[in-house]
């Protein structure tokens, strides 16, 4: 896997917990802490082959024994050594085949950037 990183407008993480912060008036604001986990490009989708441009992202590392054979083969084809159990796509305007197997970066986001967070709801 290459050391270079690719900056994309989305990133996958896991909920690490809840805490609170205080604003300048002393009021506490509840916040969710999101742990940033490794996101690796596992497939490059092109308009010529697939009809649209996108990167398939692999994330949520597990033990290799918990993956099925097709998923192991898919990750091996992308030269990804870790065992990721989740896959998702991020559509972009331009893709590069050189990005296959590279980690994504959070450099796209600047300090104090508002982000939308979505996830499954239990209960």
Buried (B, 14 or more C-beta within 10 A) or exposed (E): EEEEBBEBEBBBBEEEEEEEEEEEEEEEEEEEEBEEBBBBBBBBBBEEEEEEBBBBBBBBBEEEEEBEEEBEEBBEEBEBEEBBBBBBBBEBEEBEEEBBBBBBBBEEBEEEEEEEEEEEEEE
